[in-house]
Each structure stands twice: as C-alpha cells, then as structure tokens.
Amino acid sequence: MDVLQLDVSGRPQAWITTKEAAVIYASDGVAWTLGDPCQVLRGGLQRRTGQQSRIEVHPIVAVKGSVPSRAWRSAPALSNPKLFVRDRLVCAYCGHRFHMDELTREHIVPTSRGGADSWMNCITACRGCNGRKGSRLPEEAHMSLMYLPYVPSLHEDMILRGRRILSDQMDFLLASVPRSSRLHG
C-alpha cells in the first residue's frame, strides 16, 4: 500500500511507501493528514515506559515546508501505460477497447513529418489501426478521431501512474480532476 504525499497546500507530490511516510511522521514532518489510519507500524520498546512505539500511517499525508514553484510548471511525463489509461484502453480510430498489450502509441501528426512526442499529439490506437494509418495524417488515411488528446492535470497524473489507490486517495484526487476528464467516466 502506498501513501499519497502532498505539499502543505494540498498539491500531490509523490506516491511513497508506508516506511517512507513513517520517517516523515518520526521527524515531525507531517503538517496534516486525511483518511483513517490504514497501517500501524510498531517499533521498539521505550526504555522509560516499557511501551512499544507505534506510528499510525494515514493514506494521505501533507508534508511541512515550502514547495519550489518550478515543480508545477511542467506537463507530466508521457508513457505508454499512462497514455493508455488516459484513453481508457480505447482505440481512438475504431473505438474498440483492447488489452494493454494490443495497443500502441499513435502520433496524430507522425514524428517522421515533424509531429511531437507529446500528450497533445499522441493517442491510443490498436495495432491494426496504427498500421492502417501509417505515416499519414488521419484525414489522408480517411480515419477520424473518436476522441481528442489532452494533457493530464497533476491530480490525473497521480491516478494514471497505475498504483493500487485506496478510496480515500481516489476521492481526494478525483475532487480536483475536471468533470470533463475521461477518468470520471
């Protein structure tokens, strides 16, 4: 189980392990938490009291300290698994749903014709449709897009990373995802 780490203002920073979260708790680095504790970590016995130390880890932990402004300027990194989840495993040309192994990253404007390898120029396509389109533009291949590409927000990117997300974490992330996002549907 991973913990969603936020900055003090509530922006997602990373997925961390419960042990990494325990270090933040132990160093008094937690600003606030959300959700019911999801794991209890037990340590050694305290010499004075004889009680075992314990840390209750919450699914969402905000960390004290300032955040560099540059951290929020760039688009999330593009990867095939995140692209395929963004597009819900649906081919943008034929509209059928496929297993991840049967999908490809399709460049709307082919890279051989100057197209960028970016969120706004990439969609999910099945192998058959990708091969049929080849190095042509969709209109040249007489193929139309069933949906348009978009750049995922920071909150969407945290969902797209494919972790096992607890309900408290998903509720928190989806609350900041635009209603128009395919992740709501």
N, C-alpha and C positions, 0 to 999 in steps of 0.2 A: 504494500500500500504506500503510495506517495502522498506527500503533503504539498499543498499549493502555497508557495511563498509569495507574499505580496510586499510592496513597499508600504511605508506608513500611510500613504494616501489611498491605498487600496488597489493599486495597479499590479497585475500579476508580474512576477519576476521570473519564477522558475518552478519546476517540479523538483522536490528534494525528498530524500529518504527520511524515514522517521528518526533514524540515528542522526542525520544532519540537523533535523529540527530539534532534537534533544540538546544538541550543542548550543543552539540559539537560546533555548529555554535556560540551560545551565549558566550561560554567560549573561543572563538578564538582557537579552536582545529582543525579546518579544514585546511589541507595542500593544497588540490586541489580537484576539483570536475569534474565529467563527465556527459554529457547529459544535456538537457534543464531542467529547474526547473519543478518539477512535482507536487509540492504543495506549497502553500503560507500560512504560519501561521501568524496570526495577534495577537498582544499583546495590551498592554495598551497605553495610550496617554503620550507622553513625556511632562514633566512639562514646559520646556523652550520653545519648538517649537509648542506644541499642536498637533504634528503629531503622528499618530499611528505607533507603531513599527511593523516591519514585517520581517520575515525570509523566503527567497525563498529556499526551500529544493530541492536538486538535487537527482537523482536516485542513484548516485554513489558518495560516499564521502570518501576521503582518510584522515586519522587522523594523526596529528602530533605526533612525539615521536618515540622511538625505539621499536623494537619488539624482545621479547625473542626468541633466536634461537630454543629452545626446542619446540616452538609452531608448527614447520613444520616437526617434525620427525615422528610423529605417523600417522598411517592409519586412515581414517575417521571411525567413529563408524558405525557398521553394524546394520541395522534394516530391517525388512521385507519390509516396504514401499520403502525404498531406493534401496534395492536389486531388487524388482520387477520392479521399474522404470529403473534401470541399465539394466535389461534384457528385457526391453520394453514390459512387461506383457506376454512374450512368454515362454512356457514350453520348457526347454532345451532338453527334450526327444521326445515329439511328434511334437514340432514346432508350435502348435496352440496358438493363442492369447486368453487370458482369462481375465475376470474381476478380480480385485484385491482380491475380497472375495473368489475366486475359486482357488487361488494359495497358495503354501506352500514354505517354505524354505527347500530346499533339500541339504543334505550333501553328496557330491560325495563319500567320504570315511565316512561312518556312524560314529557318535560320539561313538556308542557302540563298534566300532572297532578302536578307537583311533583317529578318524578324528577331526580336529579342527573346531570350530565355527568361521570361518574366511572368508573374501572375496574370497580367492583363493580356498576354499573348499565348497563354497555354490553357488548354482544356483537356479533359479526359476523353480518350477515344478507344474503341475496341481495335484490335489488331486489323480486322478486316476493313473497317472504315479508314483507318490511318493509312493502310496500304493503297486503298482506292483513291484517296485524296493525293497521296504522294507529295511532290514538291510544288503543288499548285495552290492557289488561293481557293477558298471554299467556293466562290462564285465561278471560278474557272472549272472546277470539278463538278459543278451543279449540285453542290451539297450545302445545306443551310444549317446553322447552329440552332439547336433546340433550347439553349440557354447561353447566357453571356458570362465571360470570366469576370472575376473581381479580386481585389487584394483583401485577404482576410484581416480583420482587426486583431489587435493584441489578444483580446479575450477569445476570439475564434481560433487563433493560432494555438492557444493553450489546449483547446479541445481537440484540434486536428492532430496534435502530437501523438494521439493513439494510446494514451495511458488508460488504465482502469480508473475511471473517475467516480468518486463517491457522490451520492446525491446532493449533499451539501455543497460540494465543489462545483457540480454541474449547475445547480441553481444559481450560485454566485456568478459563474462565468456567463451563463445564458442571460442573466439580467442585464448585462451590458452589450449583448450581441444584438445588432439591428433586427427588427421583426422580419425584414425582407431577406435575411440570411437563409440560405438553404439548410443550415444546421438546425433551424427551428422546425422544419417540415418533416 
